[in-house]
Amino acid sequence: MAAVRRSPWLAPLRRALGGNGSVLVLVEGSAGLGKTRALHGLSGLPEAAEARRTLWRCGAAQERPETGGGPALLLVDDAHRATPQEREWLREVLEQPWEGLAAVVAYRPEELGTAGLPLGAPAVSYPPGLAVFRHRLRAWGVDRVRRAASEVLGEQATHEAVTRLHACSGGVPQVVADLLGALTAGTGSRCTAADVDAAGVPVRLAELVLSRTDALTAADRPVVWAAAVLGEPAGRDELLSVAGMDGARGRAALLAALAGAALSEVSQGRYGFCVPLAATAVRERVPGPVREELHGRAARVLARRRPVPWAEVARHRGAAGRRKSWLKAVEKAALAAVEAGHHQEAIGLLERTLAVPEVPARYRARLAPLLARSAVIGLRSDQTVEVLTQAVRDPGLPVDVRGQLRLDLGLMLANQVGDLAAGMRELEAAVEELGEVRPALTSRAMVALAMPEWPTGTLAGHREWLRRAAGLARAGDSDVARAAVAANHASLAVACGDPQARELVAALPVDGPPAGCREHAARGLCNAADAALWRGSYRWGEELMSAGLDLAARIGASYTEQTAQGTRLLLDWWAGRWDGLGERCERFVADTADMPVVAADAHLVRGMLAFVQGDWTQAVHWLTALGAPAPECTRMPLAAATAGTLIRLALVRDDPPAAAEQARAAWAAVAEKGIWAWAAELAPWAVEAVARAGDAAAARRMTAEFVRGLTGQDAPSARAAVAWSRAALEECEGRHPEAAGSYRQAAAAYRELSRPYARALTTEGAARCSLLDGAEHPGAPDEAARGGADGTASQDGTGGEDGGRAHAVASLRRCVEQYTELGAVYDAARARTLLRSHQPPEVRRPGRPAFDDRLSPREREVAELAARGLMNREIAVVLHLSPRTVEQHVARALRKTGALSRRDLLRAAP
C-alpha cells in the first residue's frame, strides 16, 4: 500500500468519496502482484466510511450491485475474467458516472481479451467529467523482500537468503509470501540461500504457469520449453534455435506464447518468465528425451556467445548427458571464475561436479585443486571440506596432487573450520607428500605452519618453519611462493615488534602480476594490521587494514576480507566507538556462523560489551557459548583477551580462586608461545587475580616476566598494561601511594593510545588508591599535588590531604561521566558508589527526600543493573549493598515504573 499512498490519483479519489466529482482508477498488475490486497486497502480509507462500498469480483456469478446516487466506492476485481454481461454493465456505469462515484477496476494485463483494453473493444467512451488514471503495480525490490522476510522469519534470514529469495521470486509479492510460508515450516535457527532453493516451486505459481503452457497447441509449446531450459531471458533467435524451430513457425509459436501469457517480454527483445521459478516448474514437466535435446541445443547456442558463459554451457552439457564435454566446460568455467576473482562461483560449480561419483579420477585430479584453492581464498563451505576429505583418501590420485589437496584442506580446517589439530596434521602430511617435487607448494605448507597466532608451537618453531619455507621459495621460480613467505614474514615481524616490520610490510607485492601474489599481499596486509592493533599501533594498523580490505575486495578474497572486518570490530572497541557496535557484532556472527575462527573477534567484543553493560550472563554466553571457538582453537591474542574478560568476571563475582586458576592457565599459554605483547589485555586482570587469591609472590613473578618479555620491543598497549599490572599488584599489597602513581602512569599511556575505557578504568584506580591512602596516611603523595588522577595537570595546584582528596573525587566524577557516555552501565554504577562514599554529603532538610513516583538515583542504578540481567546478589557486590536492600529497590522500581519484569525496567523507566 506504500505505493498507493503516494499515487497522484488518491486525492481525486478521496474528493469523489466526499461527493465532489467522479473518478476511475485502472489497477493493472500481473498475477501475484497484489491487486486484491490493494482493493481491500482502499476500502479501508476513512473517506469511504460514509460511502456505499461494493467489492465486485468478475466471473464469480454475484448479484449485480445497486448503482447511482451519492458517494460510492466501487471496487471491481479480476476484470480480465468479466463475462460479456458484466463488461456491458461496467461500460454503462463508467460512461454515465454520477457525482461521488469512485470506481477502481483491477485486472491482469496479460489475460485481457484485447491487449490494453480492460473492458474489451471498442474502447469505453469516458465522459469529460470522469477523471481516469492508470496505476501499474510493480514487483518488489530486494529491500521490500528483506522487510517481508524479517516480518516472517525475524533475524533468521541471511543476506544471501534474501538475495536469492528476491531473485527466484522475481519480487512478485504472492510468490515471496508462498516461499516464506514454506521456509517458516522448514528452517531451523538460520535460513540460508540453500534453504530457499530447497523450498521448491510454490503450488500456486506452478499451477498457473503449467495451465498457461497447456493451453497452447502442441506445436507451440516447444518455445516455452526452450525458455524453461535456458532459465533466463533470451533473444528471439536464440530461443527459437533452442526450441528447434524455423523462423516462420517459431515466430508464430512465440506470438502464441506471448498472447497466452505463457511467456513475457521480460526486457526489450528478450523473452522468458517474469518469475524465474516458473521456468523450473515447466522444465520439470518436459519429457526427458525432449529435455535432453533442448539442453544439447542450448549448449551449442551459448557456446557461440562471446565471451562464452562456460558455467551455463557446462550445466546444459551435463543435463544433455555429454559427460566429457561437460567436464571440460566445468574446468573452463572454474578457471574463468577464479581469474575474475569470483571464488564463491567457482566453489559452487566445482562442489556440485566433484560430488558426482562417476567423475573419472583424471578429472578429479584436475578439478579438486581448483576447488581447494578457491575455498581457501573464498568463504568456507562444509561441502568443500567433505569433498576434499574424500579426495585425499582416493588411492588413484598422484602423491603430489594429494599433497596439494592436503595443503588446502589443512588451511581450511585451521583458518575457517576451527579444527586446529586436524588442520596441523594435514599441513604436516602435505609437507611430507609434496617434498621436493613441488617446492612452491611445500613452501606454502611450511608458511602456514609458521603462523604464530595459533596456540600450537613456539615462536622458535614458527621461525624455523619460516626459514625453511624461505629457502625453498628462493631456490624455486614461483613468485607466488615468495609472496606467501613475504606475507607471513611481515606479519610475524609486526607481531614480534621487529624493527624491520614496516619495511617488510611496505615490500608486499600488492601489484604483483600473478593473481596469487596479490592474494598473499592482501592476506599479509590484513594479518599485519591485526598484529599492529594487538601491539597498540592503532593508527598504522588502521591504515594497513584499509589497504588490505581494499585489495581483498578488488581481487575477491572473501575470507581475507571477512577476517579484516572482524579486526575492525576490535579496533572500534578499543577506540570507544561503541554506538551500534553490539548490533554489528551480532550481524557479523550471524553472517559468519559457519566459520568460528572468523567470528571469534565479534564474540569477544560482544562479550566485553555485555560485561560492561552489566549483563554478565550474556557475557559468559558470548565468550564461551553461542558458537564461540574453544581456547585451543582460538588465535593466541584473542584467547588471552577472552581469558582476561572471564578472569575479571570471576573477580567481580568475588571468586578469586576461580579467577586465579584461569589466570595461571592463560598466562602459561602466552609464556609458552613467547610473544608477550599478546598479554596486554590479560596481564592486569591475571596479576590481580593471583594476588587476590593470596599468592602475591607469583603475581610479582608474572609482572617481572611480562617486563622481561617486552625488552627492546615497541608495544605501546603492553607497556601501558605493565603499569596497570604493577598498580593492581601494589593495590592488592596495600601499597596505595605507589599504586596510585602506577595507575596514573597507565592512564597517561592509555590517553596517548586514545583508549577511553582503559583510561577511565586506570583513572578510577588512581582515584580509589588516592582516597584509600588519604584515609590511612596524613598528607597526600607528591604525585597528587602535581597532577590529576588521570595524569593531567592539577587545575588548582593544591596539595595536602584535602587537595589530593578533592582531585580524586573530581577524577571519579569524570570517570562516571566517561563510563556513562560509553554505555558502561556496570562501571558507572560501581564508580558512582565509590564516589558517593567519599564525596561530602549534601546539606538537606531532615527526613527522606520525596521522589513520589520517580525513581531515586539509587533505585535507578539498581534498575539498570537488574534490567541488564544481574541477580540481586551480583548487584549487591557491585553497589556494596545487602541483597535484601537490593531486593527492596527492585520491588520499588517495578512498582513505580509499572514494568512487568526486571528485563522491562529499562524500557519502562522514564
N, C-alpha and C positions, 0 to 999 in steps of 0.2 A: 504493500500500500504506500510505501515511501514515494515511489514514482508517481502514483496517483495524486498524492497530496501536493506535488509540485506542478501538476498539469495545468496548462492555461485554460482548459475548459471547466475546471472545478468551480471557479467563481460564477460563470454564467449558469451552471447547473444549480448552484445554490440560489441564485436570484430567481430562477424559474420556479424552484420549490417554494419561494416566497410569494409567488403569484405574479412575477414580472417577466414576461416573455416566455419563450419555449426553446428547448434545446434538444439536440440529438448527439449522442456520443457513440461512435462505432469503435468498439474494443476488439482489436484484431490480435490474435495470437495462436501459434501452433499448439498442438496437443501438449498438455502438461505445463504450459506457461502460467497458468493461474487465472484464467478468465472468470471462472465461477467464484473464486475467492475474492476477486476484485469487485464483482457484483454484490456479494454479501457485505463487503466492506462499505460500499456506497449506501446500502440500505440502512446502515447504522449512522449516517450523517445526522447531526442534530436537527438540521433544517427539514429532514424527512419525517420527523416525529409527528408532525401535524398533517402530513400529506397522505394521500391514498397510495399505498405501496402494493405493487404487484410484481411477483417474480414468475416469469413465464419461460418454461423450458420447451423449446420447439421439438416436435415429433413425439411428445410424451402423452398425447391424447388428453390434454387438460381441457377443462371447460373454458371457453373464451371469457376473458375478464371484462368487467364493466369499464367503459371509456367515456370521456367527455366531462368537462366542467371541473374547475378548481385545481389546486396544486395536486399533482400526481407524479409518483416516481414509478416508471415502467421499466423493469429490468428484464431483458429478453436474452436468454442463454441459448447457445447452440443454434444460431440462426442458419448455419450451413445444413442443418437437418430439417429445416422447415418444410412442411407439406405445401402444396400449391395454395390450399385454402388459407394457411397461416401467413404465407407471403402476401397474399392478396389483402388480408386483414391488416397486416402491418403497413402495407402501402397506403391503405385508406387513412390510417391513423397519422402517418408521417406526412402525407400530402395535405391533410386538413387538421393540423395540430391546434390545440386550444391554448389559451393563456394559462401558464402554470404547468405545462407538460414538460417533464424532464425524462427523456427516453434514453436508455443505454442498451445497445444491441451488441452482443458478443458473438464471435464466430471464429472458426478456423479457416484462414485464407486458402490453405492447400486443399480444402474439401468443398469449396464453393462450386456450384454447377457452372457458373460463368465467372471466370477469373476477374477479381476486382469489384464484383457487383454482389454485395451481401444478400440482396433480395432478388437477384436474377435480372435478366434482361426483359424489357428495356429498363434503363436507369430510372430511379424514383424521381418524380418531379417535386423536389423540395421547394416549398413556398419561400418567398423572400424573408418573411419574419422568423423563420426557423434557423437558429444558429446550429451549424453542423460541424462536428470535429471528428477527427480520427485519432485514436490512441493505439499505438503499436506496443504490445508487451514484448519485453526483451528477456533474453536468458540472463541468469545471474553471473556476475563476475566472481572471481576467486574470493574476494573479501566477503561477499554476501554468503557464499558457500561456507566459508570459515565460520561465520556467525551462526549459521544453521547447524553446523557440526558441533559448535560449542554448546548450543542450546540443548542438543540431544545427548551428546557424548561427554559434555563437560571438558575436562582437560585431557581426555584420553587420546584424542586425535592428534597425531604428529603433523608437522608441517607438510611432510611428503604425502601423508594420507589425504590431507585436504586438497593438495595439488592434484593428486590422482583422482579424487572424487569429482573435482571440477572438470578435469579433462575427459573422463569417461562418460559423465552425465551430460556434457555439453552445456552445463549450467541450467538445464531445464528443471524448474523447482520440483515438479512431481517426481521426476526420476531421482533427484537428490533426496527427497523425502523417503522414497521407497528404499533406496540404498541405505540410508541412515537407519531405517527400521530394521533392515537385515543385519546391519552392523551392531545395533543395540543388542540383538539377540545372540550374536555370535562372538563378540570380542571380550577379552579379559580386561586387564588393567590398562592396556595400551591398544590403540587402533593404528595399524601401520598401512602403508600402501599395499602390502601383500594381502592384508585383510580386505581392503576394498576390492582388489582383483578377485579374491575368493568369494565375494558376495554374489557374483554372477549377474545375470540379466534379470531385472525385475519383471515379474509376470505381466504387469500392465503394459510395459514397453514391448515385451516380446510378442504379446498377442496383437498389439496394434500394428507393428511393422510386418509381422507374418501375414496378417489378414490383408494388408495392402499389397503385399507381394503376390499372395494367392489370387487376388482379384485381377491380376494381369493375365494375358493369354500365355500359354506355354512358350510361344515363340518370343515373347518379350521378356520373360523372367531372367534369362542369362545376363542381361545388362545389370540387373540388381544383384545377381550372384557375383558378378565380377567386382562390383563396388564393395561387396561384403568381404571378398577375398583380399582385395587391396587394403581395406581397412582404413583408408584415408582418402580425402577428396582427390579426384584426378581429372585431367582434361579429357575432352570427348574422344580424341583419337586413341589415347592410352586405354581408356575404359572399354572402348569397342574392340581394341586389339586383344585385351584380356578376355573379353566375352566371346571372341572368335567370330565376330560379325563383320560383314562388309559395310560400306558406307551407307547405302540406302536403307538396308534392313536394320542396321544398327541405329541409324538416326530415328527411324520410326519407333524402335523399341525404347530409346532414351526419352523421346517425347511422351510415349505412353506411360513410362515410369514416373516422369515428372508430373503428368496430368493426374495420375492416380496417387500422388504423394508418397510413392514407394521410395523415391529419391528426391533430393533437393539440390538446387544450385547453391552450394554452401558459400562459395565466393565467385567472383567474376570468372565464368568459363570453367569452373571446377565443380564436379558433381559427386555427390556421396550422401552420407547420413549426417543430419544435424546432431544427432546423439550417437557418438562413437559406439556405445554398447549395442545399438541396433544392428550394427554390422556383425557383431558376434552372434546375435540371435539368428540372423539369416544364414550366416556361414555354417552354423551347426546343423542346419536343416538341408543343406545342399547335399545331394547324393555323393557318396565317397569317390567313385571314379571320376565324376564330373568335377568335384572339388580339386582332385589331384591335377587334372588337366588345366583348370583355371590357375592353380598355383604355378604350374610349369610355364604357362604363357606370361604370368605376372613376372616371374624371374627374368624371362627374356626381355620383356618390355623395360623393366627397371635397369637391367644391365646396359641399356642403350643411353641412359641418362648420364650427364656429366656435371658434377662428379657422380660416380656410381654410389648409390646408397647400399653399401655392401651388407649392412646388417639386415635390411629388408630383403635383399637378394638371397641371403642365407636362409632367412625364415621361409621364403617361398620354395627354395630348392629343397629344404628339409621336408616341408609339407608335401612336396611333389614326389618324395621318395628317392631323390637323387643324392645319395649319401656322399659320394666322393666330391662332387662339385659343391655340395652343402658345406663340407668341412673346409674346403679351400676358401669359400666365401666367408665363413666364420673367422678364419685366420686373417683374411684381408680386413674384415670389419674391425676386429680387435686391434690390429696394428694401427689402423686409421684412427680409432678412438684414443689409443694411447698417445699417438703423435699429436693429437689435438688437445690432450690433457683431460679427456673425458673418461677418467678411470672407472667411475661407477658404471658407465655404459658398458665398458669392456668387461668388467667383473660380472655383470648380469648375464651377458651373452655367453661368456666362457663357462660360467657355472652351469647354465642350462645345457650347454653342449657336453661338458665332461660328466654330467650326471646321467647321460645316456650310456648304458653298459656296452652297447655294440660299437662304440668308437674304438677303432683299432689302436694298438699300442704306439705305432709310429706317430699317429696324430696326437695322442695323449702327450707324448714326449715333446711335441712342438707347442701344444696349446697350454699345457699346465704351467710352464714357466711364465708365459704371458699373464695368466691369471694370478700367479703368485706375485709378480712384480706390481701389477695394478692394485692388488689387495693391500700390499704393504704401504703404497702411496695413498690409496683411497681410504674409505671408511670400512670398518670391519663388517664382515658377513659370516655368520655362523656356518652357512653352507660352504663358503670358501674354505674354512678350516677343515670341515668334514671332507671336502673333495681332496684337499691337499694331503690330509692324513691318510686317506685311502691310496692316493697316488704314490706316496713314498714307500708303501708296502708292496707295490707292484714289482715282482721279480723280473719282469720283462724290461724295466727301464734301465738304460745305461747308468753306471755308477755316478758319473759326473752330473747327469740330469737329476738323479735322485738327490745328490748333494745340493744342487741349485734349489730344488724344491724344499729341502730341509732348511736351507738358509732363510727363505722367505716365510716358511711355516714357523720357524723359530722366532722371527721378528714379529709376526702376527700374534703368536701366543704371548710373547713378553710385552709388546707395546700396546696391544689393543685388547686382547682377551684378559690379560692379567694373570695368566698361569705362568709365573716366572720360572719355576723349577722345570716344567716341561719345555719352555722356550729355551732355557740354557742348555738342556740336554740335546735338543735338536741342533742348536748352533754349534756345539762342540762336535756332534756327529758330522755336521756339514763340513767342518774344518778337516776332519779325517777323510771324508769321501772325496772332497774336492782336491785336497792335497796340492801338488804342484801342477796338476793337469789343467786346472782353471784358476791360475793365481789371482786374477782380479776378483773372482767370487770368494776365494779363500780369504783374501784380504778383507772383503766386506764382512764375512762372518767374524773375523777377528776384531774388526772395528766395533761390531755390535757387542762382543764380549768385553770390550774396553769401556763401555758406558758406566760411569761411576755412580749414577743415580740409583742403580738397583742395589738392594740390600745385600746381595751376594758378592763375595770377593772383597779384596782390599785395594787401596789406592795403588800400592806397588804392583799388584797383579794386573790391574787395569792398564797401568803404564807399560807393562811388559807386553800385553796383547797389542797395544797401540804401536809399540816399537816394531813388533813382528809384522803387523799389517803394513806399516810404512815401508819396511824393507821390501815386501812383496810388491807393493804398488810402485815403488821406484824402479824395481827390476823389470816390471811389465810395461806395456804400451797403452794401458787403459786410463784415459783422462777421468772417467767416471770413478774408477777405484781410487785414484789420487784425490778426487773431490770428496769421496766418502771419508778418507783418512783426514783430510784437511778440516772437514766439518767437526769430527769428533775431537781432533787435536785442539781446535779453537774453543769448543765448549768445555773441554776438560781444563784448559788453561784458565778460562774465566772462573770456573768453579773453584780452582785451587789458588786463585789470586796471583797467577803468573804475571810478571811484568810485561811479558811479550803478548799477553792476551789480546790487546787492542790491535796490534799489528797482525796477528793471526786471523782475527775476525775480518779485518779490512781486506785480507787477501782471498777471501772465499770467492769462488768462481760464479758470481751472480749472473754473469753474461756468458757463461760457458756455452759453446755451440752445441754439444750433445745435451739433450733434454735431461739426462741423468745427472749431469753436473749441476744444473740449476736446481734439481730436486734436492740434492745433498746440500747445496748452498742455502736453500730455504730452511731445510732442517737445521743446519748449523747456526743460522741466524736466530731461529726461534729457540733452540736449545741454549745458545749463548745468552739470549735475552732472559730466559728463565734463570740461568745461573747468576747473571748480573743482579737480578732483582733479589734473589735469596742472599746475596752478599751486601745488599743495601745500595747498589749503584743504580738508583731508580731512574734517573734521567737517561743515562746511557742504555739501560735495559729497555726503557720505553721506546727509544729510537730504534734499537735492534728489533724489537717486537713489531713495530710499524713496518720496517723494511721487510722482515720475514713474512708478515701477513700479506703484504702487497705482492711479493714474489710468489708465495704459495698460491694465492688466488689466481694469479696470471697463468701459472702452469698447471692448475687443477690438482694441487697436492692437498686434498681434503683433510687427511689425517693430520698433517703438519699444521694446517690452518686451525683445526679444532684444538690442538694442544696449546697453541698460542692464545686462543680465545680463553681457555681456562687460566692461563697465566695472567691475562688481563684482569680477571676477577680478583686474583690475589693482590695485584697492584692497586686496584681500587679499594680493597680492604685496608691495606697499609696506608694509603693516602687519605683515608677517611671519607671517600666518596661512597657513602652508604645508601644514599637515596635510591630506592628501587633495586639495590644490589641483591637482596634476598630473592626477589622475583626472578631476576636474571639468572641467579644460581639454579633455581628450581627449573627454569626452562632449559638451561644447559644440561642439567642432569637428565631431564626427560628426553632431550634430543640425542644424548649420548648414552642412553641407558644400557645399550649392548656393549659399551666399551668402558668398563670400570676404571681403567687406568686413566683415560682421558677425563672422565667425570670426577676424578678424585679431588682436583682443585676446587671445584664447585661444592663438593661435600664438605671440605674443610671450611671454606668461607661461610657457607650456610650454617654449619655447626657453630662457628665462632659468633656469628650474628645472633643465633638463638641463645647462646650463653649470655652475651652482654644485654640481651633483652629480658633476661631472667627466665627464659623458657628452657629450663635445664633438661627436662625430659626430651624435648625436641633436639636439644644439643647432642645428647647421647645418641639419639636415633640417627641424626645426620652424620655423626662422626664414626659410628660403629655399625650401623644397620642401614636399611634402605638402599642396599647395593653398594655401600662404601667398601673399597677394597681392604683386605686384611693387611696388617702391618708388613707381613713377609712378602706381599705383592705390591707394596707402595713405594714410590720413589723416596729415597732417604730423607731429603729435606722436608718433604711433605709429611712423612711418617713422624719425624721429630717434632714438627709443629703440631700435628694432631695429638701426639703424646703430651705436649705442653698444655694444650687446652684441657685434656682429660685429667691431667695432674691438678690443674687449677680447680677443676670442678670437684675433685675429691677433697681439696683443701677447703673450699667454701662449704662443703658438706661436713666439715670437721672430721675427716677420716685421714689423718696423717699417715698411718701405716700403709693404707692402700695407695696413697699418693707417692710415698717413698718407694714402694715396690715397683710401680710403673716407672718412676724416675730412674731407678737403677737400671732397669731393662733397656729403656730408651737411650740412656747415657752410654751403656756398654755397646750398643749398636753403632752409635756415632763414633765412639772411640775405636772400634774395630775397623770402621771404614777409613777414618783418619782425615776427613775433611771437616775441620772444626767450625768453619763458617756456617755449616748447616745446623749448629746447635743454638743459633741466635734466638729462635723462638721457643726453645726448650729450656735453656740454661737457667734463667731466673726462677722459673717455677720448680725445676728439678732441685736446684740448690735449696730453695725454701722448704720443699717437701722433706728432703733428707734431714735438714737441720731441725725442722719442727717435729720430726719423728724421733729426735733425741740423739742423732749421730752428727754432731757439729764437725767432728774431725773429718768425716767422709765428705761433708759439704765443703770444707776448706780444701780438701784434696781435689774435688771436682772443679772448684774455681781456679785453683792453680793449674790444673791440667788444661782447662779452657784457655787460660792466658798463654801457656807454652805452645799450644796448638796453633795459635794465631800469630806467632812470632814472625815478623817480616812480611806479613800479608796485608793487603788492602781489603779490609772487610768492615765497612762502616757500621752495619747493623750489628755485627758480632761484637765490635768494640763497645757499642752502646750497651749491649747485653752483658758484657763483662762488668761494667759499672753497676748495672742493675743487680747482677748476681751478688756482687760484693755487698751492695746495700741490703739485699734480702738476708744475707748471712749475718751481717752486722746487726740488723734489727732483731733477728732471732736470738742473737747472743746478748741482747740488751745494750749494745753499744750505740745508743741513739744519736749522739752528736756525729760520730763517724758515718752512721747510716744516712743521716740527713744530707751530709756532704756528698756521699756516693749517689744518692737518689738525684740530687741536683745536677751532678755531673752527667748522669744518664739522661735526665730531662733535657739538658742543653744539647746533648748529642741527638736526641730524637727530634728536637726542634730543628736542627740543621738538616735532618733527613726528611723533614716535613711529614712526620708520622704523628698525627694529633692524638690518637688514642693511647699509644705507648707513652707519649709525652705527658698526657693527663694522669696516667697511672703512676708514673715515677714522680711527677709533681705532687700528687696526693701522698705518696710515700714520704717525700721530703717533709711535707707539712705535718704529717702524722708523727714522724720521728721528732721533729722540732717541738711539737706540742708535748710529746711524752718527755723529752729532755727538759723542757721548761718546767714540767710538773715535778721532776726529780732533782734538778740542779738549779741553784741560783745563777742567774745570768744566762745569756744565750750564747751559742757558738759564734765565733768571728764570722763564719760564712753567712749567718743570718743577718748580721749587721751590714755585710757588704752587698747582699743581693736577695731577691725574692726567692721563693721556694722552687721556682722553675728555672733558676739560673739567670734570671733577668735582673737588672739593676733595681735596687730598692728605690721606691718612689719618694719616701720621706727621709731616708737616711738614718732613721732612728735605730739605736742598738738596745742592748739590755734585754731583760726578760720580757717587759711589756712590748717593746718594739718587735722582737722576734716572734712573740705570740701573735701580734697583730698581723704581721706578714704571713704567718702560717694560716691564720684564719682567712685572710684575703685570698691566699692561694687556693684554699679549699673552696671558697665561693667560685673562683674561676673554674676550678675542676668541675663543680656541679654544673655550671653553665656549659662547659665543653661536652660533658657527658650527655647532657640534655640535648644539645644541638646535634650530636652524633646519633642519638637514639639509643644510648647505652643505659637502659632503664635500671638494670641491676646496679651498675656502678654509681649512677646518680643517687639512687636510694641509699647506698652504703655511705657515699661521701656526705650526703645531707645529714645522716645520722651522726657521723663523726663531727660535722660542723655544729650540729645542734648541741652536742655535749661539751663544746669548747667555747662557743661564742657567748658573749654576755647576754643574760636573759632580758627580754623586753619588759619594760615597765608597763603594767596594765592594771586595770582595776581588779579588786578581789573577785574571786569566783571564776567559773569556767567560761571561756569565750562562747558566744552564741553563734552557731553556724546554721541554725534552723535545719533546712533540708539540704544544705550544701555540704559537700564532703570537706572535712577538716584536712589540713595538709598531711597529717599522719594517715588519715583514712585513705587519702588519695594515693599515697605511697604504697600502702598495703594493697589497695585495689589494683594498682598497676601490676604489682608482682603476682597477685593471685590470678589476674586475667592472663598473665604470661604462662601460667601453669605451675608455679611454685606451690608446694604444700605449705601448710601453716608452720611446721617446724623449720622448713627452709627459710621462710620469710622471717621467722624469729631470729635465725642465725644472722641474716643479712642486716636486720634493723636493730639487733640487740634488744629484743623484746621477749617476753614469755609467750609460749604458744597459746596460752589462754587469752592474753591480751590481743594477739593477732586474730584469734577466733572472733573476739568481740568486734574488732574493727571490720572484719569481713562481713559480719552479720549486719552491722550498721550501714556499710556501703551498699549491700544488697537491698536493704530496706529503703534507703534514701534514693537510690537510682532506679529502683523498680526492675533491676536486672533479674533475669530468670535463672542465671547460673553465674559461676565465677568467671567463666570464659566470656560472658556477655558484658562484664563490667566495663571494659574499655569502650564498647560502643554506647553503653547506657550513660556513662558518666558525662556530665556537661563539660 
